[in-house]
């Protein structure tokens, strides 16, 4: 697997169906303009943007992988950790997948309403309707933060402080979701929908426990791959790491994938204007994508 660019495949992309700022059509249009040959729409807990992206891909000559990024709660009664699972080549029409996502989306929406209410009780100006208007799907904590920062600059100006003090786990306005998927359940949902389950950004779990253990445990549940190439240097938890440290992380997980016989993916986690990351900034070269696709039986 090639670990350095340029990359012409990006397998981790978000749109306005979750917390991105580009519509599925515009993401594919941007990809075509950049010479990106394949991308995966991996919105959080929704496949709402997949059909539009597939249609745009057909029109603009970009191969679009139907995909999703599921949020899961691992061992909530012991050592809380939210794990993200990418599901590639899923069938968007799978009834069980859609039934599960309906429950997940309802839980996300209820959680966000309760978090907004808690923030309002704490004296913040954060209208619910303004938060929900920022996305075509269910709002994320990033949408809440955007409205809160815009309307409450006299009280809070730093997004990281806002997450840490108020809306992350343990924060003053944090509310657990009323419905959570376990990692085992999420892997099975992806497999049942004909998809390939891949653990997102494994180094994100360094802050809680050994990510190699997380990966090994997930393999026993049916995990097929890990996201080796990822923009850790530009994502919230990892701001400030050097390029050398980034390459060390990537090589570490590349080796772990080889050791465990796992598929390897790569993606930017592009969110448009919400993150300082360019589409295709990191990902796969096309030859590696074809090997990944063939191994998935596509």
N, C-alpha and C positions, 0 to 999 in steps of 0.2 A: 504494500500500500504506500502510495506517495504521500509524504507528510507535509510537503511544502508546495506552494502554488507555482504558477497561476492555476486556479480551479475553474472548471467550466460546469460543475455540478454542485448544487446546494440542496442538501436534504433536510434542512431545518429552517422553515420559513413560516412566519405568521402574517395574517391578514386582518382586515377589519371584522372578520367573522369571530375573532377573539380579541387580542390586544395589540394587533398591528395597526398601522396608520394607512396602509395601501389596500385597496380592494383586491380581491383575487385576480381580477382582470388586469389591474394596474401592476401587480407584482409580476405577472407573466410578461406583460409588455416591457417592464423594466428589465427583466431577465433577457428577453430577446434583444433589447438594445445593447446589453452588456456582452452579448455573445455566450450567455449561459445556455447550455444545451439541454439540461434536465434540472428539475427542482421538485421538491416535495412540499406540498402545503400541509403543515403540521399544526393546525390551530389547536388551542387548549380545549380539550373535552368536547369538541364539536367537529362535524364534517360539513358544516353549513356552506363553507366556501369552496368545497372540492369540485362540484359540478361546474361552477363558473370558471374555475381555474382550468379544468380539463377542456372546456370549450375554447378558452383563450389559447391554450397550448396547441390544440388542433389548428386553430386559425393562424397562429404566429410561428409554428414550427418548433415549439419547445415541448419536450417530453415532460409531462406532469405526472408525478406519482401520487395516487390517492393515499392520504396518510392522516395521522392524528397524533397529538401528544396528550396522553392521559396523566392526570395527577393522581397519585396514590398515597395512602397513609400507611406507613410500615410500622408495625408493632406499636400502635398508639398507646397501649397500656404500659409500655416499658420505656422505650427510648424514641420519642417522637422524631420521625423524619419523613418529610414529603419527598417521595421519589417520583421522577417523571419517566414515563414509558412512551417511546415512539412506536407507532404501529404502521408499517409500510405495506403497500399493495393490498389494503383492506377493500372489502366490498362495501361501498357506501350504502347499498340497499339491504344489507343483512339485517333481518328483523331483530335478532337478539342484540346486536350492536346498537341499533337505534333505540330499543327499549331501555338499555342501560344508560345511554347518553341522555335520554329524556330525564331519568332520575338524577343523574349527575348534574345536569344543567339546572334543574329545579332546585337542587341543593346549593349550587353556587349562587343562584339568584337570591335565595333566602338568606344565605350567609352575608352577601354584600348589603342587603337591606338592613340586616341587624347591625353590621359594622357601621354603616352610615348613621343609623340611629344612635349608636354609642358615641360616635364622634359629635353628633349634634348635641347629645346630652353633656358632652365635655365642653360645649360652647363654640364649636367650630361651625362655620358657614359652609355647608356641603349639601346642596339640594340633590335629593335622590334622582329626580328626573334629569338633571344635568349630567350626572354620572352615567345613567343608562343610555343617554343620547349619544355617548361617545363611541359606541360600538354597535355593529349589526347583530351581535350575539349577546352573551352575558358579560357584564363588566368584570374586570379584574381589579386587584389592589392598585395597579398602576393607574387605572381610570379614576379611582377614588383619590389617589395622590395628586393626580393632575388637577382636579377640581379644587381640592383642599389647598394646594400650594397657590393656585391662582387667586383664591378668594380670602386667604388667611395669612398674607405675607407679614403681618405685624406679629404673628405668633410662631410661625414656622417657615423657614426658607430652604431647608436642606432636605432633599428627598430621602437620603439615607437615614437621617434622624427620624423622619416621619415613619418610615418602615420600622425601624428598630424600636421606637418608643410607643408607637400606636397600633400598627396594623400587621406586624409580623407575629409569629407565635410568641405568646407571653406579653404582648403589647397591651396597652390600656383599652384599646378598642378591638382587640382580636376576638373573633368568634369562630369556633370550629364549624366545619360543614356538617349539616344534619345527615348527609349521606356521603360516605367515603368508600372508594374502591381500595381494596388491598392490592398489593403488587401481584399476588397470585391470581386474584380475580381479573385484574387488568390484562395480564398475560393471556389468560384463557379467553377473554373477550376478543382480543386481537386474533388469536389462533382460530377461534370459531368463525371469525369473519374472513378467514382465508388470508390473514395478514402475517407479517413477520415482526415479532416483538424485539425491540432494541432499547437498551437502557440509555436514556439521555445523559449527556454531560457528566460522566461518572465522577470526575474530580470534585464536583459540587458536594459530594458526600464526605469529603475529607474533614469537614468541620464537626461531624458527629461521630464517625467511626471509620475504620479502615474500609475504603471503597472496594478493595479487592475482595473482602469478605461479602460485601453487598452483592458484588457481581457473582461470586461463587454461589451464594444462596439463591440468587435469581435464576442461575442456570439450572438448578435443581427443580425450579418451577416451570421451566420451558423457555427461558430466555434464549434468543438466537443470536444476538449481537450486541455490541456496544458502540456508542458514538465516540470514535477515537479523535477525530479532528473537530475542534470546537474553539470558539473565541473566548476562552477563559480570561484572557488579558483585558477584555473590554466589557465583561459582564459584572454585575453589581458586587457579588461576593468576592471577586478576584481583582478588582481594580488595583493597579499598582504593580502587578507582577511583571517581570521583565520578559522579553522575547526568549531569552535563554531558559527561564523557568517554564514558559509556555511550551517550548519544544521538549523540555524534560518531561512534563506532564503527558504530552502527546506520545512520546516514545514509551513511557511507562504503560499506557493503556494499549498501545499497539502490541507490546510484548505480552501483556495479559491476554489479549484476544488470541494471539498465536498459541499461548500456553493452553487455553481452554477450548480452542477450536471454534471461536466465535466469529461471526461476520463483523465487518468493520464499516462504519459509515462516517460521514462528516457533514457538518453544516454550520452556518453562521449564527443561527438563532436571530435572523433578521426580523426586526419589528418596525421598520420604517423610521419615523422621526423619534420614536421613544427610546432608542438605544443608539450609541455612536458606532454602529456596525453597518458595513456595506453589504449588499446582496452579493453572494459569491466570494466574500472576503476570505472565507475558509470553507472547505468542503472536500470534494473528490475530483480527481481528474477523470475524464470520460472512460478511459480503459478500466479504472478501478470500479466505476459505476457499473459497467457492463459485467464485470466479474461478480459484483454484488447482486445484480439483477438475475444473472444466470443461477447463482447459488440459491436465490429465492424461488426459483422455478418459474421465472417470468420470461 
